[in-house]
């Protein structure tokens, strides 16, 4: 498909940077207590379940707010839609710092931050199509998506360090509160709705109205296939990463080894996201990389499920992260935006994230009720089905023949 040259603006990287910072911040706020759950339980004098609730509330709220958030972003634009999420992040992040001594107020603040999350996470493909040419979109989506992993890695490393350096939990929350406020202000000051001229060469920046776009999405056969891929792939990642310590304990690993297995999955995802999506942009192929991603994901999960020992689980985790998080997720988001154009990008991305959150919750319940080892085989079987399905996808219509 031939493309007319377009003018691109260097400011697109400023917009993406501001988005990356606020996205990493909301993920930092999401899992603040995950690496210090035992200390938080003692600090607040509550049960382990109540500490877990501070993170789980994000998954539940996302399911409820994902589609309304996409509607706001697609109807009123990035400046208003994502800006609303940024304001909530700044306000509730700071309030969480001020009232960090009180569990009930912290839970209320987590609820406010959970509402903010879909307004931020659902926007990466929207920002990409507004600011970046088609040859850079998988790269920009990858960088925006990897900001989530960056935030998770930072909170997993920084929170224990700050706490063990003599800071109290309340002081750590205040530090994160000021980070949230600064990130919010940075986004509101730097982000513009769109450049003076469009980078679009296929008319993809001209969208259908929200409801009409929803109806259009459901008519696309490949949209249903990619939804199923994210239902399984993202759901498996959410479940395995959430239960990683329990799974590793059953397989004979200690706490430090479990932490490494979980950490390298995110790190290898960041490495994959930096290296591979730019190649997809350069050679103008999407399906090829989705096939590679699912082959790698199935391979890594097979090692993770079928083998025992620290080294085997570490290798499986690295492979899962590189192929699923680094290649499959960002290129899958961009592929979905391209095959469903002119449906609103935030709506298609929001649906992908939504199904992954719903299945993640169900898979977590399955792992807990049916047994970690037994249900992992179920997840492995479902992943094998996705590998067969990915070959049936068509190439993006935006790619060069």
N, C-alpha and C positions, 0 to 999 in steps of 0.2 A: 504494500500500500504506500503510495508516494506521499511525501510530507512537504509542506511549504515551510521555508525557514521562518522562525519566530524570534522575536527579541526576548531575551531573558534578563532578569535584573539581579545584580549581586545581593540585593536586600533579601532575596529569598532565603539565603543562609542565615540571616539574622532572625527572620520569622521562625525558621526551623529550630534554631538554637533556643529561642525563647520557649517554644513548644516542648523541646526536649527537657529543659530545666523544670518546667511546671509538671510535666509527666513523671519525671524521676521523683519529684517532691511528693506527689500524691501516693506513689508506691512506697516511698519511705514512711509516710504517715500510716499507710495501710498495715504494714508489718512491723511497726515500731516495737511491739511487745513480743514478737515471735522468738527472737534470739535470747530474750531475758524473761521467759515465761515463769520460771521458778522464782526469780527475784521479785517479779511483779505480783505473783500470787501472795508472797509474804508481805510485800509493801502495802497492798490493798486489803489484805486479810480476806480474800475471796477464794472460791474454788478454781480448779484448773479450767473447768468449763467456762466460767465467767471470763477468764483471761482469753481463752480461745474465741469467745464471742466478740471480743474487740476486733478481731480480724475477720471472723466469719460474717459479720454484719455487712462487710463490703460485697461478698458474693451474693447474699440475698438481695440487697438493695440494687445491685447491678441488674439482676433479673427483672426487677420492677421498673427501673428507671431507664434502661438502655434505649428502648424505642422512643419514649418521650424526649430523651436527650438528643437523639438523632433528628427528631422532628424539629426541635428548636435550632439546632446547628444548620440544618438544611433550609429551614424557612427564614431564619433571621440572620444567618451568617456566622462566620468564625468569631468575629470581634465580640458579638453579643453572646453567642452560644458557649464558646469556649471561655470567653471572658467571665461569664457567670460562674463556670466551674472554677476558674482561677480565683475569683472573689471568695467563693465558699472555702477554697483551700486556704487562703490567707487568713480569713476571719476565724474559721473553726480550728485551724492549726495553732493560731495564737491563743485562742481561748483554751485549747487543750493544754497549752503551757501554763497559763495563769491558774487553771483549776486542776492541775495534775495531781494534787493530793487527794482528790475525791473521785472514787471509782464511777459513781453515777454520772458526774459531769464529764468525765473522760469518755464514757460510753455515748453520751449525747453528742459530744464533739466528733466521735468516730462516725456516728450516724450522719452528721453534716458533711464530713469528709467523704463518706461513702456515696452520698448524693452527688458530690462534685465529680467523682471518678469517671462515670460514663460520659460526662460533658467534655472530659479531656481525652480519654482513650479512644472515643468514637470519631475523632476529628482528623486523624493523621492522613487518611486518603483524601479528605476534603482539602486540607492544606496543600497536599501534593499536587492535586489537579489544578488548584488555583494559581500556584506559584511556580511549578516545575514543568519543564517540557517532558514529553513522553520518554525521551532517552534517559531521564534522570529519576523517574518516578519510583521504580523499585528501590533505588538507592535511598531516596528521601523517606519512603515509607519504612524501609528497614531501619534507618537511623532513628526515626520517631518511635518505632516499635521497640527497638533495643533500649530506649530510655527507661522503659519499664524494668528491664532486667538490671540496668545500672542502678536504679533506685533501690531494688531489692538487695543487690550486692552491697551497696553502701550501708543500708540499715543493718544488715547482718554483720558487717565488720565494725561499723562505727559505734553502734549502741553498746555492745559489750566493752569496747575500749573506753568509751566515755564513762560508763558505769564503774568499771574497775579502776579508773584513774582517780576515783574519789568523788565523782559527781553523784548526786542522788537521782532517782528516777524523775523527780519533779524538775530538777535542773536540766536533765537531758531533754525532757519534753519542751522546756522553754527554749532551748537551743533550736530544736526542730520547729518550734513555733515561729521564731524569727526567720528561719530558713524559708518557711512557707510564706510568710508575709513578703519577704524579699522576692521570692519567685513569682508571687502574684503581681506585685508592682512591676517587675521586669516584663512580664507578659503584657500587661495592660498598656505599658508605655511603648514597647517595641513593636507589637504586632499590628499590622495593617490588614484590612480585609482582603485586598487583592492588589496586584501590580497595575500600573497604568494601562498596559496592554496584555492581552491574554496569551499564555504559552500554548494554548490549545491548537492542535492541527486537525482534530477530528470533530470539533464541536462538542467535546465532552464536558465543557464548562457550562453548557446550556442544559439545565436539568428539567425533568418533569416535576410537577407539583408532588408533594409528599405522598398523598393517598394514591394518586395515579402511578407514582413510582413504585409503591408497594405492589400494586396489581401487576405492573410490568415485570417486577422481579420474579413473581411466582410463575410467570409464563416462560421463564428461561430455564431450559433443561439443565444446562451446565451450572446454573445457580443452585439448583437442588442438589447436584452432585458435590459442589464445593461446600455447601452447608453440611452435608453428611461427613465430608472429610474433616471439617472443623469440629463437628459434633464429637467425632471419635478422637482425632488427633489432639485438639486443645483440651478436651475433657480428660484424656489419659494423662496429659502433662499436669493439669491442675490436680488430679487425684494423686498421681505418683509423687509430685513435689510436696503436696500437703502431708502425705503419709510416709515420707521418705525415711524418717527416723524409725518408725515402727517396722517398715519393710527391712531396713538394714539390720535392725536388732534381731529379727527372725533369721536373717542370713549370717548372723555371727559377728557383726561389726559393732565397734564401740561408738560412743557419742562423737568423738573427734573424727573418726572415719566416716560416719554418717554425714557430718557437716561438710566434709570434703566432697563426698559423692554428690550432695545437693549443690554445692557451690560451683563445681566444675561444669555442671550442666548449664548453668547460666553464663559462665565465662566462655565456654565453647560456643554457646548461642550467639554471644556478642561477636566473637571472632568470625563465625560463619556469616553473620549479618553484615559485617564490614567487607568481607572478601567476595561473597558470591552474588548478591543482588546487583552490584555494578556490572558484573559479567552478563547477567540477564539483560540489563539495559543496553549493554554494548552490542551483543549479538542479536538483540530483539527476539528473544524467546522466553516464554513463560511456562508452557506445558512441560518442556524438557526438564526444567528445574524442579517442578512440582513432582514429576515422576522420580527424579533423583532423590528428592527430599523424603518421599514416602518409602523408597527402597532403603535409604539410610536409617530412617526412623524404625522400620520393622526390624532391621538388623540389630540396631542398638537395643531395642526393647527385648528382642530375643535373647541377647547376651544378658541383659539385666534380669530377665525372668528365669531363664533356664540354668544359669550358672551360679556358683556360690563364691564367696571370698571377696576381699576388698578390691583386689586388682581387677577382677572381672566386672564388678559393679561400677568401678571407676571408669573403665573403658566403655561399658554400656551407657553410662551417664554422659560421657563426653560425646559419644556418637549421637545419642538422642538430642542433646542440646544443639550440636552443630547442624544437624539436618532438619530437625523439626522447628526449633526456635530461630535458627539463623537463616534458613532457606525457606522452609515451608510456610511459616507464618507471614513474614513480610511480603514475599512474592505471591502468596495466596491472597492476601488482602488486596494487592494491586491488581492481580488477575481478576478478582471478583469485581472490582470497580470498573475494569475495562469491559468485561463481558456483559455487564448490566447497564452500561451507559445507554441512554441518558438518565437512568434512575439516580437519585441522590447518593453520593458516595458514602456519607455518614450513615445512611440507612442500611446499605449493604454491609458495611463494616460492623455496624452495631448488631446486625443479625448474626454475623459470624461469631462475634464475641459472646452474644447472648446464648447461642446454642452450646458453646464451649463451657460457659459457666453452669448452665443447667445440667449438662451431662457430667461435668466435674463434680457437682454436688451428689448426683446419683451414683457416680463411680466411687466417691469417698464413702458413701453409705454402704455400697456393695463390698468394698474392701473391709469395712468394719464388721458387717453383719455376716458375710459369707466366708471370711478368713482372708488374710492378706495374700497368702500364696495361691490359694484356689482361685480367687477372683483375678489375680494377675494373669492367669491363663485365659480367662474370659476376655480381658483387655487385649491380650496378644492375638486372640482369634479375631476380634473386631478390627484390629489394625491390619491384619492380613486381608480382610475384606476391602479396606480402603485402598490397599495397594492395587487390587484388581480394578477398583473403580477409577483410579486416577488415570489409567490408560485410556479410558473412554472420554476424557475431556477433549474439547477442541482447543486449538490454539487461539489466543486472544486476537480479536479482529483488528486490534491496533498495531500488531506487530508486522514488520516487513516480511513479505513472502520469501 
